[in-house]
Amino acid sequence: MKPLTGAPSPAPLLEARAITVRFGGLEAVGGLDMAVARDAIHGLIGPNGAGKTTVLNVLTGFIRPTEGELVFDGAEIGGLGVNGFARRGLARTFQNIRLFGAMTVLESVLVGAHQRFSANALSLVFARRSARAAEAAMIARAYELLEFVGLGADVADRVATTLSYGHQRRVEIARALISAPKLLLLDEPLAGMNAVEKSEIADLVRQVRAQGIAVLLIEHDMQVVRRLCDHLTVLEYGRKLADGPPEDVLADPAVQAAYLGRAR
Amino acid sequence: MDYLGQLLANGLVLGAIYALAAVAFTLVYGVVRLVNFAFGELFMLGAFLTASLMLPEVRLLGTIVPMPGFSLPVAAAGAIALTAALGVLVDRIAYRPLRNAPRLAPLITSIAVSVVLQSLAQTVWGAEELRFPEFHLATLPPVVLFDSIYLSVMDLVVMATALAAMLGLSAFIARSSLGRAMRASAEDQMAATLVGIPVNRVVAAAFAIGSGFAALAGLLYAQTYGFAHSSMGFLPGLKALTAAVLGGIGSIPGAALGGLILGLVEALGSGYLPNGTAWKDAISFVLLVGLLYLRPQGLLGKPELNAAGRGSLLGGASEFGAAWLRAAFAKVDGGLTRAAAAGPRAALALLALAILVGLVVPSDYWLRILTMVVIYGMLASGLNVIVGFAGLLDLGFVAFWAVGSYLTSILFVLVLKDQFGVAPADIWWLLYLNLPLAGLLAAGFAVLLGTPTLRLRGDYLAIMTLGFGEIVRVVAINWMDLTNGPMGIRGIPAPNLFGIALGSPRAQFFFALALAVLVVFAIARLVRSYVGRAWVAIREDEEAAEAMGVPTARYKLYAYAASGFVGGFVGVFYAHSQQYISPLNFSLFENILLLMLVVLGGLGTFVGPFIGALIWIVFLQLALDLPFVQAYPETRFALLGVVLIVLMVFRPQGLAASARVALTMPGARPANAKEAA
């Protein structure tokens, strides 16, 4: 399979600087600095309610931070709408799988390729050759990606929401990958999976990174996080508690205290 | 000053009535987040029931029935109680099963309920106005303020009643335990259920109180203007909804404030603007559209996130339904699935069948009816783009249709024939130019209408499009120089091709069929591409679509534009085929009818709109042979409404749901993938 993006360069792919999010009087995230490297599998962890999903929503444009700035691939992206984030190369999956009802697997995946189409209405109505070629290319790519995430071509025409939970997760990942992102954000990709499925998805994440796509993931399973991630950011009460390689971070007494609830 | 004072007094009376009805909308919206369009009809029933109870005898279903002849207060109490009970019944039957359904479902259902109630009222009380009996307070001499402002005693009674009802309701909500339960349910229904609040009973109470308020408003309105009529609830209902939105829907003080503002603005506008009385309905809707644009949460409302509900009518099947009903639908599904599997061959077979029918049907009468089927099928297809594929309720679609019809009629008749004396036959080609031109013009209007609504949630969007449609209708009625006003435009030439008149019913049928092929072909090509996938993604989950890089706002506009284009395009042919148009052709009812046809046939399918149009228009004619329908023609519309409610509850996908539309370009798949599938 050909790589999904160009060669990596040393500057961080995504940089969040002093991000603060307040909902009314409640500070969900306070002064968060974090950087995701171009070749990272970066884990965002922390106890329940630490603000992980809020951070992910900030990083995908769903929530506009009260303060702070976001630099992605060398450009400030804080002011863009959600689809602008996606167009710059940030693709995501959702904690509760959000596939489009009434769509087949193939169609769902193709929605992810939206930004890669450009035919105008007349070319579509008259099915000009360029429009047909673009469609055929994306459909071929969708089949490749379905195989890449471990689904056979035989599921392509099934209504996506009728698949098993694990397969729906994979469809979501394929849908995110077809946009040719630079960064893939996974919100609890292992939730509700058994050990075998977990290790399969972990392998998939490694393969994604091998394609030159950085991955940022929220995860609760520390076993998997320790083995899979090469960088961790720990949140507690919306603030950064620790940041660094997994073995250092997980050995940090403050992090252990946060997870095990010991007094600090 | 005297004139101003009198206008202000009139505005206050009207405002008090609007405020009462606005409370109905706001109360129910606050608790269940439903815009219950049927309150306009409960308003009307309040008036009819009160008048009937006050009279010694009433003609019901054509027979004279003796009535108790109560005085106004007793009759009003009885009517309010009856209407409240009816409101609860409607909630139980039509809305409660849809509590967790996508928002489009209860909205469509409430429109259907509205049609049922109005048709039944017309069946029972007849199409004529019922004079509202006089109450003895009304015969007292008017009160004169500042020597010049006349207020009848009943006007004062209206205002006092409205004030007392509002204060009473506020106290009830603030103090009583049911009121507390209502506020809790309004905040968070799930949490309210968890702490043991019987939410269904609370909702029923909200419907009872809301319906009572609507009835009270209706009877006061009828009392003030002296009559009751089956369609009297329509405009005041819209105004009350406007008032509720103006004040901030969900807020009771907001409803009061919105009602008063609307009443005053209308009274002052009709008093001071040139030809103001004619434009007064447009004033309220312009106010509504402007407000929704600038401050969608209303004056006193809390801003709500523009979080569209997830899921659509098509995504999941209903969990309700008796076994026999499911079995019946399963048969329909089986046939359609087989037909859909045949793909283009099925479409060609359908077309061949239509051509055959067009060739063999001997009667001109039936050919005209079949032409109407094709026209309504095309219009419904246009509406289907926005409602069925993009999942946005549009109650202003008729405006696009009107734009097309008026454009071609004005050009052919009012300008070229009347001003320049050009014979229509000499410029027959203009029709073919007008088709795309009107499409583009209507698409332009659609973008204009769509732009301010993009930020709005689904139900606000419906209200906004409805306001826009009404504005276009009021303009068509009142801008005499442009549109000939209510007289309409006569003498629109029949279609003509190279000097050959295509006026015969058979020629018109084939003309319509050719246009239908174009319309369906163009829509299908758009839908079966990344554009259609973006629309369906928006319909199913707007946020997720956005996260996948779909600029949802822009694609909603495209859906409006495409649907507007079809409306304008078909409107041109409609005018030439009818050869006469008037504002009556483009009423909100037509829009509702088109919506029902789409829902009946199947939202988001290509054949659905035509199936819906065929079933309905043919039924409309065939039913005329039944003696019962001859006596009560309105019952046909009541039946359509009932069918719609049943469909929404038991089968929201419509009849043709299994003719699921593929969203990829035909022939664009790799060969090996086809085998695998």
Chai-1 contact restraints between the chains, C-beta under 6 A:
chainA,res_idxA,chainB,res_idxB,connection_type,confidence,min_distance_angstrom,max_distance_angstrom,comment,restraint_id
A,V82,B,E546,contact,1.0,0.0,6.0,A-B,restraint_1
A,V82,B,A547,contact,1.0,0.0,6.0,A-B,restraint_2
A,N83,B,E546,contact,1.0,0.0,6.0,A-B,restraint_3
A,N83,B,G549,contact,1.0,0.0,6.0,A-B,restraint_4
A,N83,B,V550,contact,1.0,0.0,6.0,A-B,restraint_5
A,N83,B,P551,contact,1.0,0.0,6.0,A-B,restraint_6
A,A86,B,A547,contact,1.0,0.0,6.0,A-B,restraint_7
A,A86,B,G549,contact,1.0,0.0,6.0,A-B,restraint_8
A,R87,B,G549,contact,1.0,0.0,6.0,A-B,restraint_9
A,R92,B,A547,contact,1.0,0.0,6.0,A-B,restraint_10
A,R98,B,D541,contact,1.0,0.0,6.0,A-B,restraint_11
A,R98,B,A544,contact,1.0,0.0,6.0,A-B,restraint_12
A,F100,B,A537,contact,1.0,0.0,6.0,A-B,restraint_13
A,F100,B,E540,contact,1.0,0.0,6.0,A-B,restraint_14
A,F100,B,D541,contact,1.0,0.0,6.0,A-B,restraint_15
A,G101,B,G311,contact,1.0,0.0,6.0,A-B,restraint_16
A,G101,B,G315,contact,1.0,0.0,6.0,A-B,restraint_17
A,G101,B,E540,contact,1.0,0.0,6.0,A-B,restraint_18
A,A102,B,L314,contact,1.0,0.0,6.0,A-B,restraint_19
A,A102,B,G315,contact,1.0,0.0,6.0,A-B,restraint_20
A,E107,B,R533,contact,1.0,0.0,6.0,A-B,restraint_21
A,E107,B,L663,contact,1.0,0.0,6.0,A-B,restraint_22
A,L110,B,R533,contact,1.0,0.0,6.0,A-B,restraint_23
A,V111,B,R533,contact,1.0,0.0,6.0,A-B,restraint_24
A,V111,B,A537,contact,1.0,0.0,6.0,A-B,restraint_25
A,V111,B,M548,contact,1.0,0.0,6.0,A-B,restraint_26
A,G112,B,M548,contact,1.0,0.0,6.0,A-B,restraint_27
A,H114,B,Y530,contact,1.0,0.0,6.0,A-B,restraint_28
A,H114,B,A534,contact,1.0,0.0,6.0,A-B,restraint_29
A,H114,B,G549,contact,1.0,0.0,6.0,A-B,restraint_30
A,H114,B,V550,contact,1.0,0.0,6.0,A-B,restraint_31
A,Q115,B,G549,contact,1.0,0.0,6.0,A-B,restraint_32
A,F117,B,Y530,contact,1.0,0.0,6.0,A-B,restraint_33
A,L124,B,R525,contact,1.0,0.0,6.0,A-B,restraint_34
A,L124,B,L526,contact,1.0,0.0,6.0,A-B,restraint_35
A,L124,B,S529,contact,1.0,0.0,6.0,A-B,restraint_36
A,V125,B,A522,contact,1.0,0.0,6.0,A-B,restraint_37
A,V125,B,R525,contact,1.0,0.0,6.0,A-B,restraint_38
A,R132,B,A668,contact,1.0,0.0,6.0,A-B,restraint_39
A,E135,B,M665,contact,1.0,0.0,6.0,A-B,restraint_40
A,E135,B,A668,contact,1.0,0.0,6.0,A-B,restraint_41
A,A136,B,A668,contact,1.0,0.0,6.0,A-B,restraint_42
A,I139,B,A668,contact,1.0,0.0,6.0,A-B,restraint_43
A,I139,B,R669,contact,1.0,0.0,6.0,A-B,restraint_44
A,A140,B,P670,contact,1.0,0.0,6.0,A-B,restraint_45
A,Y143,B,A673,contact,1.0,0.0,6.0,A-B,restraint_46
A,A153,B,A673,contact,1.0,0.0,6.0,A-B,restraint_47
A,A153,B,A676,contact,1.0,0.0,6.0,A-B,restraint_48
A,D154,B,A676,contact,1.0,0.0,6.0,A-B,restraint_49
A,A156,B,A677,contact,1.0,0.0,6.0,A-B,restraint_50
A,D157,B,A677,contact,1.0,0.0,6.0,A-B,restraint_51
A,S179,B,G549,contact,1.0,0.0,6.0,A-B,restraint_52
